[in-house]
């Protein structure tokens, strides 16, 4: 994973999957591509629904387990995908900001 601005490689220990994090070289705020995050979570939701349907628990148990299971499956798929094809990082521009540098 590389900073799109200065092309410095980012180490896994300094990366946050939840919020923006600074580049270790230039300090620009970075984040993972949000489309990728949403796609992995969507795949997790579909896989969780399929798993619960195949397991055949009663409806209220399936509804209680669906979201946590979807989050777990999405996270697991994302970890596997990180090893296969590391994601591209993008600049994080806070809401209400024009994205101009100081």
C-alpha positions as CSV (number, residue, x, y, z in Angstrom):
1,X,0.0,0.0,0.0
2,X,1.4,3.3,-1.0
3,X,0.5,6.9,-0.4
4,X,-1.0,8.4,-3.5
5,X,0.8,11.7,-2.9
6,X,4.4,10.9,-2.0
7,X,4.4,7.2,-3.0
8,X,5.8,6.1,0.4
9,X,4.9,2.5,1.4
10,X,2.6,2.3,4.4
11,X,3.3,-0.3,7.1
12,X,0.4,-2.4,8.4
13,X,1.0,-1.3,12.0
14,X,0.2,2.3,11.2
15,X,-3.0,1.6,9.2
16,X,-6.5,1.9,10.5
17,X,-9.4,0.2,8.7
18,X,-12.0,2.3,10.5
19,X,-10.8,5.9,10.3
20,X,-8.4,8.0,8.4
21,X,-4.7,7.7,9.3
22,X,-1.6,9.9,8.4
23,X,1.0,8.9,5.9
24,X,4.2,8.0,7.7
25,X,6.2,10.1,5.2
26,X,4.2,13.3,4.2
27,X,1.5,13.3,6.9
28,X,-1.4,13.4,4.4
29,X,-4.6,11.8,5.8
30,X,-5.3,8.5,4.0
31,X,-8.1,5.9,4.0
32,X,-9.1,2.8,2.3
33,X,-11.3,3.0,-0.8
34,X,-14.9,3.2,0.6
35,X,-16.3,1.3,-2.3
36,X,-14.1,-1.7,-1.4
37,X,-15.2,-1.5,2.2
38,X,-18.9,-1.4,1.3
39,X,-18.5,-4.2,-1.3
40,X,-16.9,-6.5,1.3
41,X,-19.6,-5.8,3.8
42,X,-22.3,-6.4,1.2
43,X,-20.7,-9.8,0.3
44,X,-20.6,-10.6,4.1
45,X,-24.3,-9.8,4.5
46,X,-25.2,-12.1,1.6
47,X,-22.9,-14.8,2.8
48,X,-24.4,-14.5,6.3
49,X,-27.9,-14.8,5.0
50,X,-27.0,-17.8,2.9
51,X,-25.3,-19.5,5.9
52,X,-28.2,-18.8,8.2
53,X,-30.6,-20.1,5.6
54,X,-28.6,-23.3,5.2
55,X,-28.2,-23.8,9.0
56,X,-32.0,-23.5,9.3
57,X,-32.4,-21.8,12.8
58,X,-35.7,-20.4,13.8
59,X,-36.4,-16.9,12.3
60,X,-35.8,-14.8,15.4
61,X,-32.4,-16.4,16.1
62,X,-31.4,-15.9,12.4
63,X,-32.4,-12.2,12.6
64,X,-30.4,-11.8,15.8
65,X,-27.3,-13.4,14.3
66,X,-27.5,-11.9,10.8
67,X,-25.7,-8.6,11.4
68,X,-22.9,-9.8,13.7
69,X,-22.3,-12.8,11.4
70,X,-22.3,-10.4,8.3
71,X,-19.7,-8.2,10.0
72,X,-17.5,-11.2,10.9
73,X,-17.7,-12.7,7.4
74,X,-17.0,-9.3,5.8
75,X,-14.0,-8.7,8.0
76,X,-12.7,-12.2,7.3
77,X,-13.1,-11.7,3.5
78,X,-11.4,-8.4,3.7
79,X,-8.4,-9.8,5.5
80,X,-8.1,-12.6,2.9
81,X,-8.4,-10.0,0.1
82,X,-5.7,-7.8,1.7
83,X,-3.2,-10.7,1.3
84,X,-4.3,-11.5,-2.3
85,X,-4.5,-7.9,-3.6
86,X,-3.5,-5.0,-1.3
87,X,-5.9,-2.1,-1.6
88,X,-5.2,1.3,-3.0
89,X,-5.2,4.1,-0.6
90,X,-7.0,7.4,-1.3
91,X,-6.8,10.9,0.3
92,X,-9.2,11.5,3.1
93,X,-11.0,14.8,2.7
94,X,-13.1,15.7,5.8
95,X,-16.6,16.8,5.2
96,X,-16.9,20.6,4.8
97,X,-13.3,20.8,3.6
98,X,-12.2,21.8,0.1
99,X,-9.3,19.4,0.4
100,X,-6.7,22.1,0.1
101,X,-3.4,21.6,1.7
102,X,-2.0,24.1,4.3
